Every structure is written in C-alpha cells, then in structure tokens.
Amino acid sequence: MSRTRNALDTGRPPGTPGAADATGVTPAGAAWLASAGTYPRSTLSLWEERPHAPVVLPCGSVFDVVSAPSPFGRRMLDRMWDEGPGSGPVAGFRGRMLLFAAPGTAQRLPALLGWEEWDARGRDSGEAGRTGAVPPLLCHGPGDAVTVPAPAPRADRSGSRWLVAPDTRHPWLPGPEVLLWAAVRAARAAVRISIFPPADQGANVYDVSRRR
C-alpha cells in the first residue's frame, strides 16, 4: 500500500485486495455478500438472472451495517480515506450511506458514541459542541436486515448504488473504534465548514486500490 502511515492503528492486515471500480461488484464480492444470507446459491442465481436486482440481506454474522445521513456519511468516508485506513464496502440507499462494518460493531458503537458525548461535556464548551454534531447513526446487527444494491451498477429512483463496491471474498471491515474516530472527525470538520456555503453533494469516487 503506497501511502503514509495511517493516522489510526487499526490492525488492518496488509495486502488487502482492491481491484474493483467504485460501482461494480466483482464475482468474489458478490459471493461475500451472498454468504450473509440463508441461501447463498439462490442469491447468486438471482443475480446471474437479474444482475440489477437489489436484495435484502441479514446483518450480524458476515457484516454489520452503520447507516448515516448521506452528507455526514460522506464526511466520515472522506476522513477514513484521507486520514485513516480506508473503508470496507459502502453503499448509498434512499438518502443514507451504508457503511459495512465488522460483526459486533452494531452493539459496541452506540456505547462508544455515548461515552464520547458524555466525556465531551467535561471539556470546554467548544469541544462539546463539536462532538454534539454527530447525528444519530443507525446500527444494524443481529436480527436486522438491510437492502443492498445490485452487483451491476444501475441508476434508480432510490439512488441505490455502490460507492465502494465489494471486491474480494474476505474484505477488510472497519470496527467500532474506526467508525467512532471517523464520526468524531467528521463532526469536527462539519463545525469548521459550517460558515461556508454547502459544497457539491455529488458522491466522490474512492480508489479502492489504495487498500492494498
């Protein structure tokens, strides 16, 4: 991986593959997604016949999902790629950004965010205000399910599409500490830029080859 040392030591293994473009899912990535369901072969058969069909997959075993409002989620993603370890797969769906995370994240992240907010109240008011800019994040784990975009890119009314597509059978997934770090950084950035006009809200393209 040709880049400077990560701002956060995540324990992410070196050599993580990253060969897909930002919108298309590789066959290995599709197999990883399908493995989350009860009948992976049926899901893959569906995608062979209808590559533009989104599907509902359960969380909690193969991945958890953290859902953020799109503007804030985009800032989190920028922090993760510009200053941190990069991200796992990321999708956009109905005005929200779905960040695929390591199993267990859905249970742990809310507690970490709550502690961070409480801890900020003990600091000066400016620091507390920055942390308070973190909007409610929806954490999907065991017992939950999410709609994931189809493997083949296709524009639709819901805006369902991959921003960082799955490209390997065993993708690296951020844990709760990484997402806490990204959320706090994104909140602080939001405070700093709030006096400026809104930036273009078009989705960025993230070079997944940087995860190598």
N, C-alpha and C positions, 0 to 999 in steps of 0.2 A: 504494500500500500504506500504510494508515494505521496506523503503529506507529513506535516509536522506532528509532533506528539499530541495525542488527544488532551483536551483540557480536562477531561474526566477519565479516570482509570476505571473502565467498565468490566475488565476481564474478558473482553470480546476476543475470540480466538483469531489469530492471524490467518490470512489466506481465504477469507470468506468470499465465495464466488459472487460475481455481479455482472452478468453478461446481457441481461435483458434491457430493452429500452424502457422508457418511463411508463408506457401504456400497455405493452403487450406482455402476457404471461407466457413463460416457457413451458414445455411439457412437464419438466421437473417441478416447476412452480405449481402447475395445475394439480399434479399428483399430491403435493404437500397440502394444498387447500382441501382436496377431496378426502384426504386421510382424516380430516376432522369430523366427517360425517359418519353415520352408522353404516352406510353402504357406499364406500368409495368408488367401487367399479361402476355402480349405477350413475353416480355423479359424473364420472369421466365419460361414460357412454352418452349421457345427456349432452355434455359439452362437445363431443365428437359430432353429434347430430345438429346441435344448436349452439355454436360457439359464442353467440351473442346473448345467451340466456344467463341472467344473474341467478344466484341460488342462495338459499338460507342455510347457514352452517352453524353448528353449536360451538360455543366457546368453552374454555376451561381445561381441555386436555392437550390439544395441539397448540393453541394460542388463546390469549385473552385479547380484548379489544378495548382501547380507550378512545372514546368519541368526544371530540371538541368542536365548538363552533368554528366554521371554516376560517374566518380571519385569524382567530387566536391559534388554531391548529397549524395554520401556515407559518405563523411566527415561531411556534415550537419546532416545526420541521426545519425552518431556516437555522435556528440555533443548533439543532442536532447535527446538521450538515456543515455549518460554518465553523462551529467551535467545539463540537463533540464528536461522537463516534459514528455519526450517520444514523440511519434508521432501519427498521425492518420494513416489510411491505406497508404501504399506506394507500388508502382509497378515499375518494370523495363520494358522498351519498347524501342527497337531499339537504344541502346546506351545512353538512357536518363533515369533519375529517376523521376517518377511522384509522387509528394507529395500532397496528398489530404488535402485541407485546408478549413477553414470556408468560406462560401459565403461572398463576399466583399473583400477578400484578393487580388484578381487579380487587382482590381482597386487601392488599397492602397499600396501594397508592392513596386511597382516601384517608387512611390514618396518617400517612406521611404529610399529605397536604394539610390536614387539620392541625398537626403538630407545628408545621411551618407557619401557619397563620397565627396560632397561639403564641409561638415564640416571637413573631414579629411584633406583637403587641407590647412585648417587654423592651423593645428597642425604641429608637426615636420615631416620631410620627411619620417622617418621610419614608423610612424603611417599611413601616407597617402598611402605608398606602400602596407601596409598590407590590407587596405580596398580595394585598387585597384585590389587585387587578386580575387575579386568576379566576376565570369564570367557572361555574360548576362543570366538572368533567364527568361524563357517564362512563362507568367502568363495567364492562361485560365479562363475566367469568362463568363458573359452573352454573348450569341451569338457564343461562341466557343463550340467545342466538342472534346472529347479525346477517344482513343481506350483503353478500359480496358481489362486486361487479363480475361480469363475464370475462373469460380469458381473452377474448378478442375485443379490441377497442371499438367502441361504438358510442356515439353521442346520443343521449336520450333526454327526455324531459326532466328526469330526476337528477341529471348531472352525475349519474353513477359511472365512475371510471377509476382506473388505477393511476395514482400519481407516482408511486414507487412499486412496481409490479414484482410479485414473487418470481424468482428466477432460479431457485435451487430446491432440492428435496429437503434440505435442512437449513433454512435461512436463519441468520442471526436475528434475535428478537431482543429489544431493549427491556430491561426490568424496571421495577418501580422507582429505583433511585435515579436512573437515567431520565425517566419521564418527569419526575419531580424537579430535577435540575433544569430540564428544558422548559417546564411550565413557569418556574420562578424567573428564569432568564427572559422568557417571552413576556411575562408580566412587567418586568422592569423596563424592557425595551418599549412596551406599549406606552408606559408613562413618559418615557423620554421623547417619543414621537407624537404624543397626543396634541401638541401645539401646532403641528404641521397638517396640511391638507391630506386626506386619505390617499395612500398610494394605489397604483393599479392593482386590482384584486385578482387578476388572472393568475392561474396556477403556474408555479415555477416547474421547471424540469430538473430533476435531480439525477446527477451522473452516478448510477449505481456502480460503475467500475471503480469508484473511489473506495468501495468497501473491501477491495482486495488487500 
